[in-house]
C-alpha cells in the first residue's frame, strides 16, 4: 500500500468514527463513548490530512500555530462557558467553522481556477455563499441569545424582496464565474453579499427562535463543508459535512415539531415579538402564592411528585439543589419523577444534561409522551422555571402564538407549584394560563434558593434547628 492508500484507509476509519459518534450520542448510557469516538475520528482525520504530499516545513509550522491558537481558545470555551450559554457557544463554533470553509473555498478558486470545470465552480460558489451567510447568521443568533443584540424581530417593508435580491445577486455572480472563470474579482463581492444576507436572514427572527435557527444554520454549515469536499476530492470532508448537515436538519425538524411550527413560520413568523403581562392581576384573574413552609408541608403530604425543569433552573444552576430535594422527598416515601419537554431550556437535551450532571438517575427523566397521560394521577407538580411548555392556552386558544404546540399537561395534576422569579412571560411573550389556575400556587424567587428552602422544609431541618 502506498501513502494515498493509507490516507484513504485513515479517512474511512475517521468516517466510521463520525457515524458511530452520532449513533452513540443518541443514547445517554453511550453518550460519553460517542464523544470519545468523535474526538478520535477528528485526530485521525487531521493526521491523515497532514500526511498528504505537498506540505513543506513552513506549511507545517503555520498549521501548528493555527492548531495552538485554536486549542488555546477552545479549551477555556469548553471549560468555562456555562450550560445556559451552550447554544451561543455552539453558534460561535458553527460561525467560525463556516467562515473557514468559505475562505478555503475562495482560496482554492483563486489559486486553481484554470483547472476548474463549470460544475466545480458552481459547487464552490454555493459553498462560499453558504459558508459566508452561516458565519454572519450564527454571530447574529449568538448575539440575540446572549442578549447582546435586540431580541425582538427587526422588520421593515419590502424586507423579503431585499433578501431575495441579495441571494439572487450572489447566485448570478457565481453563474458569471461559470462562464468567465478568469473574473476572479467576483469572489469578494460574492462573499460580501453573502455576509450581508446572513445578517438580513436573522434580524427578522425573534430571540425565542434562535435555538432552532442555530440548528438550521448548522445544517447549512455541513452542506458547505460537503460541497468543499466535493471540489477538493476529500471523501472524509464529504462524509463529515453530510453527517453534520443531516443531523442539523433533523434537530431542526425535531424542534419545529415540538413547537408545532414549520420552518417558514420560524424564519418568517416574527415569533415572540411582544411582551405582555407580568402583573399580579390580569384578564385571566388573580394568582395565588405560597410561602416556602406552606409549599414544603403540602409536598410532604403527596404520594408522588413530578418536577418539570425549565430554563429558569438552568440559569440559576439549581440542578444540584434539585437532586437534594429529590433525595429529601424520597426519604419521606414520595415517588419523584421528572417530565422533560423536547424544547425545555434552549436546546433539546439541555435539561437531561443538567440533571445528569447532578447524578439524577436517567430512568427518572421521562419524555413528554411518556408522562403526559399520568398527570391526572399526580399529587403535586413542581414547575421549575418552565413557562410556555406548560401553558394550557396551547391546547384551546386559537389566537395564541403557541396554539397547537404540544405541552406538558401539568394543569391536570392535583396541585401545581410554579417556581419563578416573577410573573414575567416566557419566550412567546404571552401570559400563562397555568399561573391563574385555581390549583396553582406561585412560589417566587431564584430557583436555586427556592429549591434549597423546600428541601429544608421537607427534610425537617428547619424544625431541628429551631429545637
Residue pairs with C-beta under 8 A, 6 or more apart in sequence:
1 9
3 51
3 53
6 48
6 51
7 48
7 49
7 51
7 52
8 235
10 44
10 45
10 47
10 48
10 51
11 45
11 48
11 234
11 235
11 236
13 41
13 44
14 41
14 42
14 44
14 45
14 48
14 236
14 240
15 41
15 235
15 236
15 239
15 240
16 41
17 37
17 38
17 40
17 41
17 44
18 37
18 38
18 41
18 239
18 240
18 243
19 239
19 243
20 34
20 37
21 34
21 35
21 37
21 38
21 41
22 34
22 243
22 247
23 34
24 30
24 31
24 33
24 34
24 37
25 31
25 34
25 35
25 38
26 34
28 352
28 356
28 362
29 362
45 236
45 240
48 236
49 234
50 60
50 63
55 63
77 89
77 92
81 88
81 89
82 317
83 314
83 350
83 353
83 354
83 357
84 311
84 314
84 315
84 317
84 346
85 145
85 146
86 346
86 347
86 350
87 142
87 145
87 210
87 211
87 214
87 346
87 347
88 142
88 145
88 146
89 142
90 214
90 218
90 347
91 138
91 139
91 141
91 142
91 145
91 210
91 214
91 217
92 138
92 139
92 142
94 134
94 138
94 214
94 217
94 218
94 221
95 134
95 135
95 136
95 137
95 138
95 139
95 142
96 135
97 221
97 225
98 130
98 131
98 132
98 134
98 135
98 138
98 217
98 220
98 221
98 224
99 131
99 132
99 135
100 131
101 127
101 131
101 221
101 224
101 225
101 228
102 127
102 128
102 130
102 131
102 132
102 135
102 191
102 194
102 224
103 131
104 228
105 124
105 127
105 128
105 131
105 224
105 227
105 228
105 231
106 128
106 187
106 191
108 124
108 228
108 231
108 232
109 116
109 121
109 124
109 128
109 177
109 184
109 187
110 184
110 187
113 121
113 181
113 182
113 184
114 181
116 124
116 181
116 231
118 178
118 179
120 230
120 231
121 174
121 177
121 178
121 181
122 174
122 175
122 178
123 227
123 230
123 231
124 227
124 228
124 231
125 171
125 173
125 174
125 177
125 178
125 190
126 174
126 224
126 227
127 224
127 227
127 228
127 231
128 187
128 190
128 191
128 194
129 167
129 170
129 171
129 174
129 190
129 194
129 197
130 194
130 220
130 221
130 223
130 224
130 227
131 194
131 221
131 224
132 190
132 191
132 194
132 195
132 197
132 198
133 194
133 195
133 197
133 198
133 201
133 220
134 198
134 217
134 220
134 221
134 224
135 195
135 198
136 195
136 196
136 197
136 198
136 199
136 202
137 198
137 199
137 201
137 202
137 213
137 217
138 198
138 214
138 217
138 221
140 149
140 198
140 199
140 202
140 203
141 202
141 210
141 213
141 214
141 217
142 214
143 149
144 150
144 151
144 202
144 207
144 210
145 207
145 210
145 211
145 214
145 346
147 207
151 206
151 207
151 208
151 272
152 206
152 207
152 272
152 273
153 203
153 204
153 205
153 206
153 270
153 273
154 203
154 204
155 204
155 270
159 200
159 204
160 268
162 200
163 197
163 200
163 201
166 193
166 196
166 197
166 200
167 197
169 193
170 190
170 193
170 194
170 197
173 186
173 189
173 190
173 193
174 190
176 183
176 186
177 183
177 186
201 267
202 213
204 268
204 270
205 213
205 266
205 267
205 270
205 271
206 270
206 271
206 272
206 273
206 427
207 272
207 427
208 271
208 272
208 427
208 428
208 429
209 266
209 269
209 271
209 272
211 255
211 343
211 346
211 347
212 252
212 255
212 256
212 259
212 266
213 266
213 267
214 347
215 248
215 251
215 252
215 255
215 347
216 248
216 249
216 252
216 263
216 266
217 248
218 244
218 245
218 247
218 248
218 251
219 244
219 245
219 246
219 247
219 248
219 249
219 252
220 245
220 248
221 244
221 245
221 248
222 240
222 241
222 242
222 243
222 244
222 245
222 246
222 247
222 248
223 241
223 245
224 241
225 237
225 240
225 241
225 244
225 245
226 237
226 238
226 240
226 241
226 242
226 244
226 245
227 241
228 234
228 237
228 241
229 235
229 236
229 237
229 238
229 239
229 240
229 241
230 238
251 348
252 263
254 342
254 348
255 342
255 343
255 348
256 262
256 263
256 266
257 342
258 341
258 342
258 343
258 348
258 405
258 406
259 343
259 402
259 405
260 404
260 405
260 406
261 269
261 271
261 405
265 271
271 401
271 428
272 401
272 427
272 428
272 429
273 429
274 429
274 430
275 424
275 425
275 429
276 425
276 429
276 430
276 431
277 423
277 424
277 425
277 430
277 431
278 422
278 423
278 424
278 425
278 431
279 423
280 286
280 287
280 423
282 431
282 436
284 431
284 433
284 435
284 436
285 436
286 436
287 423
287 435
287 436
287 440
287 442
288 438
288 440
288 441
288 442
289 441
289 442
289 443
289 444
290 298
290 417
290 441
290 442
290 443
291 443
292 443
292 450
292 453
292 454
292 456
292 457
293 457
293 462
294 441
295 417
295 441
295 443
295 454
295 457
296 453
296 454
296 456
296 457
296 458
297 457
298 380
298 415
298 417
298 441
299 305
299 329
299 334
299 380
299 382
299 417
299 454
299 457
299 458
300 332
300 334
300 457
300 458
301 379
302 334
302 379
302 380
302 415
303 334
303 335
303 379
304 334
304 335
304 336
304 337
304 377
304 378
304 379
304 380
305 329
305 334
305 335
305 336
305 337
305 378
305 379
305 380
305 381
305 382
306 336
306 337
306 338
306 339
306 371
306 375
306 378
306 380
306 381
306 382
306 410
306 413
307 322
307 325
307 326
307 336
307 337
307 338
307 339
307 381
307 382
307 384
308 338
308 339
308 341
308 344
308 381
308 382
308 383
308 384
308 386
308 389
308 390
308 408
308 410
309 319
309 322
309 338
309 340
309 344
309 345
309 351
309 354
309 355
309 384
309 385
309 386
310 341
310 344
310 345
310 351
310 383
310 384
310 385
310 386
310 387
310 389
311 344
311 345
311 346
311 385
311 386
311 387
312 384
312 385
312 386
312 419
312 420
312 421
312 447
313 319
313 322
313 351
313 354
313 384
313 385
313 447
314 345
314 346
314 350
314 351
314 354
314 385
315 385
315 447
316 385
316 446
316 447
316 448
316 449
317 448
318 384
318 385
318 446
318 447
318 448
318 451
319 354
319 355
319 357
319 358
319 360
320 358
321 447
321 448
321 451
321 452
321 455
322 355
322 358
322 360
322 384
322 451
323 355
323 358
323 359
323 360
324 451
324 452
324 455
325 451
325 454
325 455
325 458
326 336
326 360
326 364
328 455
328 458
328 459
329 336
329 458
330 336
331 459
332 458
336 364
337 364
337 365
337 366
337 371
338 351
338 355
338 360
338 364
338 365
338 366
339 366
339 368
339 371
339 372
339 381
339 408
339 410
340 351
340 352
340 365
340 366
340 367
340 368
341 368
341 386
341 389
341 390
341 407
341 408
342 348
342 367
342 368
342 406
343 389
344 350
344 351
344 386
344 389
345 351
345 354
351 365
352 362
352 365
355 365
356 362
368 406
368 408
371 408
372 408
372 409
375 381
375 408
375 409
375 410
375 411
375 412
375 413
376 412
376 413
378 412
378 413
378 414
379 413
379 414
379 415
380 413
380 414
380 415
380 416
380 417
381 410
381 413
381 415
381 416
381 417
382 417
382 419
382 454
383 390
383 410
383 416
383 417
383 418
383 419
383 434
384 419
384 447
384 451
385 419
385 420
385 447
386 408
387 420
387 425
387 426
387 427
387 428
387 432
388 394
388 402
388 405
388 407
388 426
388 427
388 428
388 430
388 432
389 405
389 407
389 408
390 407
390 408
390 410
390 411
390 432
390 434
391 400
391 402
391 407
391 426
391 428
391 430
391 432
391 433
391 434
392 407
392 411
392 433
392 434
392 437
393 400
393 402
393 403
393 430
393 432
393 433
394 400
394 402
394 403
394 404
394 405
394 406
394 407
395 407
397 403
397 433
400 428
400 430
401 428
401 429
401 430
402 428
402 430
410 416
410 434
411 433
411 434
411 437
411 439
411 440
413 439
414 439
415 439
415 441
416 434
416 437
416 439
416 440
416 441
417 440
417 441
417 443
418 434
418 435
418 440
418 441
418 442
418 443
419 443
419 444
419 445
419 447
419 450
419 451
420 442
420 443
420 444
421 444
421 445
421 446
422 444
423 431
423 435
423 442
425 431
425 432
426 432
434 440
435 442
443 450
443 454
444 450
445 453
455 461
456 462
